Each structure stands twice: as structure tokens, then as C-alpha cells.
């Protein structure tokens, strides 16, 4: 096998470009994925974030209707819901990456139960339990959101297990 200097240089340049791309992309992807609550490979456990807004209830998505946003794969109940999300993901993605809003207000990332949610001023807020939702979130919606939003600036990029 004969190597020319030009072929070796091209191979090295391609390898360097790939290495630099990965060095930049992987930390960003890891950062983004850590901010989004992912269960079994899907954001918010595979529930359709658009359906909370349009149907007013948690609806399990189908992996065939998916989109990647903020480093996570989101599932949707239909192609129409997926397309709505793709057009304006910030409108439909839940606050705090889909982690519990009450948990975020306490400085924690807590796994959600999709049955406990509210859409407030067009934003989806998910909670972990009936107690968190009814006894904390609904009793002081503005206060919980304000505290959670402030805390999220610090905890958003921190692994859940380190909080």
C-alpha cells in the first residue's frame, strides 16, 4: 500500500476536524440532555408535550413521531403534534426540562408523574405527586414558579444525583 503525503495530510485534517467537532458537540449534548428529564430514552418519559396543551391530559407519544430538542428525543401522539412542536418547541416544551416544578423550587431535580401538571400562561409545568401538585404548586403558583425559575439558573445544568 502506497501513501502519498497529500493523502496522509488529508486523513489527518479530517481526523482533526472530527475530533474538534466531537470535543465541542459532546459536552454541549451532555449538558443539554442533563437539563431535560429523560426516561427510557425519551424526554418526559415519552409523553407528548403538545397534548398537555391541546388535549388537556397526559398522552403517551409514539416513538415513530419524534423530534430532537435540547439534546433529547421527544415523542408525540401524532405527526401533527410533532410538527407543531418542531415549529415552536419553546412553546410546548415543559418548564425546567420536564423535571418537577415543585422540586425545582426546592433546588432539586425530581422525577415527575405526568398526571400532575398545569399549563400556566401557555407554559407546561409538571410535578412529581398529588401532594406536590395540590399542596404546594396550586397553593402558590406564582411563588413556586418564581422560586423554581430562579433555582433553575443554578440547578439546570447539575446532574440530579448531585443536588
C-alpha positions as CSV (number, residue, x, y, z in Angstrom):
1,X,0.0,0.0,0.0
2,X,1.5,3.3,-1.0
3,X,0.7,6.5,0.9
4,X,1.2,10.0,-0.6
5,X,2.0,12.9,1.6
6,X,-1.2,14.6,0.3
7,X,-3.4,11.6,1.3
8,X,-1.8,11.4,4.8
9,X,-2.3,15.1,5.2
10,X,-6.0,14.9,4.2
11,X,-6.6,12.0,6.5
12,X,-5.0,13.9,9.4
13,X,-7.0,17.0,8.6
14,X,-10.3,15.0,8.6
15,X,-9.4,13.3,11.8
16,X,-8.6,16.6,13.5
17,X,-11.8,18.2,12.2
18,X,-13.8,15.2,13.5
19,X,-12.0,15.4,16.9
20,X,-12.7,19.1,17.2
21,X,-16.3,18.7,16.3
22,X,-16.8,15.9,18.9
23,X,-14.9,17.9,21.5
24,X,-17.3,20.8,21.1
25,X,-20.5,18.8,20.4
26,X,-20.4,16.1,23.0
27,X,-20.1,18.4,26.1
28,X,-23.0,20.6,24.7
29,X,-25.1,17.5,24.1
30,X,-24.4,16.1,27.5
31,X,-25.2,19.5,29.1
32,X,-28.5,19.7,27.2
33,X,-29.5,16.2,27.9
34,X,-28.9,16.6,31.6
35,X,-31.2,19.5,31.7
36,X,-34.1,17.5,30.2
37,X,-35.8,14.8,32.2
38,X,-35.3,11.6,30.1
39,X,-36.8,8.3,31.0
40,X,-36.1,5.2,28.9
41,X,-34.5,7.3,26.1
42,X,-37.4,9.8,25.8
43,X,-37.9,13.3,27.2
44,X,-40.6,13.3,29.9
45,X,-41.0,9.6,29.8
46,X,-42.3,9.6,26.2
47,X,-45.3,11.7,26.9
48,X,-46.4,14.1,24.2
49,X,-45.7,17.7,25.4
50,X,-48.1,19.1,22.9
51,X,-51.1,17.0,24.1
52,X,-50.9,18.6,27.5
53,X,-51.7,21.9,25.8
54,X,-54.1,20.8,23.2
55,X,-55.9,17.8,24.9
56,X,-55.5,18.9,28.5
57,X,-54.2,15.5,29.6
58,X,-51.1,13.4,29.5
59,X,-50.9,11.3,26.3
60,X,-48.2,8.8,25.7
61,X,-46.3,9.5,22.5
62,X,-45.3,7.1,19.8
63,X,-41.6,6.7,19.0
64,X,-42.3,6.9,15.3
65,X,-43.4,10.5,15.8
66,X,-40.3,12.0,17.3
67,X,-38.1,15.1,17.3
68,X,-34.8,16.1,19.0
69,X,-34.8,19.2,21.0
70,X,-32.3,20.4,23.7
71,X,-30.3,17.2,23.2
72,X,-33.3,14.9,24.0
73,X,-35.7,12.8,21.9
74,X,-39.3,13.8,22.3
75,X,-42.2,11.5,21.4
76,X,-45.6,12.6,20.1
77,X,-49.0,11.0,19.7
78,X,-49.3,12.1,16.1
79,X,-47.3,13.7,13.2
80,X,-49.4,16.8,13.6
81,X,-48.3,17.2,17.2
82,X,-44.7,16.6,16.2
83,X,-44.9,19.2,13.5
84,X,-46.4,21.8,16.0
85,X,-43.6,21.1,18.4
86,X,-40.9,21.4,15.7
87,X,-42.4,24.7,14.5
88,X,-42.3,26.3,18.1
89,X,-40.6,23.9,20.6
90,X,-40.2,26.5,23.3
91,X,-44.0,27.0,23.3
92,X,-44.6,23.3,24.0
93,X,-41.6,22.0,25.9
94,X,-42.2,21.9,29.7
95,X,-40.6,24.3,32.1
96,X,-37.4,23.1,33.9
97,X,-36.7,20.4,31.2
98,X,-39.7,18.4,32.4
99,X,-38.4,18.0,35.9
100,X,-40.8,18.6,38.8
101,X,-41.7,22.3,39.2
102,X,-42.0,22.0,43.0
103,X,-38.7,20.1,43.1
104,X,-37.0,22.9,41.2
105,X,-38.5,25.4,43.6
106,X,-36.7,23.4,46.4
107,X,-33.4,23.2,44.4
108,X,-33.9,19.6,43.4
109,X,-34.5,17.6,40.2
110,X,-37.3,15.2,41.0
111,X,-38.9,12.7,38.6
112,X,-42.4,13.7,37.5
113,X,-45.7,11.9,37.4
114,X,-47.4,13.2,34.2
115,X,-50.8,13.1,35.8
116,X,-49.9,16.1,37.9
117,X,-49.5,19.1,35.6
118,X,-50.7,22.6,34.9
119,X,-50.4,24.9,31.9
120,X,-49.9,28.4,33.2
121,X,-49.8,31.3,30.8
122,X,-49.0,28.9,28.0
123,X,-46.2,27.1,29.8
124,X,-46.4,23.4,30.9
125,X,-45.4,22.7,34.5
126,X,-45.1,19.1,35.6
127,X,-45.0,17.8,39.2
128,X,-44.0,14.6,41.0
129,X,-47.0,13.8,43.0
130,X,-50.5,14.7,44.0
131,X,-49.2,16.3,47.2
132,X,-46.6,18.4,45.4
133,X,-49.1,19.5,42.9
134,X,-52.1,20.3,45.1
135,X,-50.4,21.2,48.4
136,X,-47.5,23.3,47.0
137,X,-47.8,24.2,43.3
138,X,-51.5,25.0,43.2
139,X,-51.5,26.8,46.6
140,X,-48.9,29.3,45.4
141,X,-48.5,29.1,41.6
142,X,-46.7,32.4,41.1
143,X,-44.4,31.9,44.1
144,X,-43.5,28.3,43.1
145,X,-42.8,29.3,39.5
146,X,-40.7,32.3,40.6
147,X,-38.6,30.3,43.0
148,X,-38.2,27.4,40.6
149,X,-37.2,29.7,37.8
150,X,-34.5,31.4,39.9
151,X,-33.2,28.0,41.2
152,X,-33.2,26.6,37.7
153,X,-30.4,29.0,36.7
154,X,-28.2,27.1,39.2
155,X,-29.5,23.6,39.1
156,X,-30.4,23.3,35.4
157,X,-27.0,22.0,34.3
158,X,-26.3,20.0,37.5
159,X,-26.9,16.2,37.5
160,X,-30.0,15.3,39.5
161,X,-28.0,13.0,41.8
162,X,-25.6,15.8,42.7
163,X,-28.3,18.1,44.1
